[in-house]
Amino acid sequence: MTDTLSPRDPKEIEAAVQWALAQGRALELVGHGSKRAIGRPTQTPLALDLSALSGVTLYEPEELVLSARAGTPLREIEDVVASRGQQLAFEPMDCGPVLGGARGRGTIGGVLAANLAGPRRIKAGAARDHFLGFSAVSGRGETFRSGGRVVKNVTGYDLCKLLAGSWGTLAALTEVTIKTLPRPETEETILVRGLDAVQAVGVMTAAMGSACDLSAAAHLPAEAAARIPEVASWGSAVTALRLEGFEPSVAPRARVLEALAGEFGELARTGQAVSRRLWEGLRDATPFAATGNGRERALWRISVPPSHGATIGAMIARDADAELFYDWGGGLIWVAVAPSADAGAAIIRRALAASGGHATLIRASAGVRAAVAVFEPQGAALAALTRRVKESFDPRGMLNPGRMWAGI
């Protein structure tokens, strides 16, 4: 059974970490638990619950900046910025569907700690690119701050980039500052029917290299497309290309894009409402949502050079009982693998060895996650650097120990 510490403010978090240090107790950092099943299984029976640190503390729409306590639900922040015609441009994923949890449980601190970004990453960048500043408590029991309220605020080390994607292994975030951007007035998606992965990467590459200014590009093989209501009726593979912006800009760009993509296959165009539902489904990887029957396939999130996406996907599909779809113009591959002792890890790592890239095991049983590398294995030099960084922030290894790599 896990015991839980539930501090109510940053000073209590600092005191809790100091107490744990004095007691020699390691801590699992938890917000609302929406991503708790990602990573190696917890190695401590004591949790530090950060969910009470909630609420927007500053929002200046004119300056495109927002600060919030780290436990603030992401949905609350999205509602606040939407009321002023803005958005979080990195389009963060909701992990609820693929992990069998409720929607809308993610927190802003958890999103940044995991560095999650959705389909708009090809245009807007990753979560870390919108992370301006923070307050946090290190594994030394010390409160520290970095960054500020503007993009060009770094003197010395950019610790926002370091903490983004660290999965709570370096510090407990207490407050974060992020960049907001105007929400597009409208959007449309051009759909191309019946392409294979190689053809799809070709059309996505051509479209992204054109003047059409795509904000997202994805390819769904027929099996995955059948699980997305907006395109299921096509009964074939679907390649989706999204345009966003002001209506006078989107309409002519859509015509240019149709002329370009029409050389590859049959086309259709969605309106704004359908487009938004479609990309929300792709953002959350809903073709591979958990079924709740206990027999879910293991789920991998693989980042590769976009030009290699189709080749790597074909290698995995050839050697494993796998289903997949492509996002980020071919640079992100979602792969659902039939249950096995290693969740297909050997096949996936072998496919990545020749071309680079990295794979993260998003969904698998605790036993599998304890036995295989959940995050990309590190070479000796990088592992030594990772260990030194960990020791700088958390010398006694008490924050989320072993969540990313054993012994760290």
Disulfide bonds with the S-S distance in Angstrom:
none
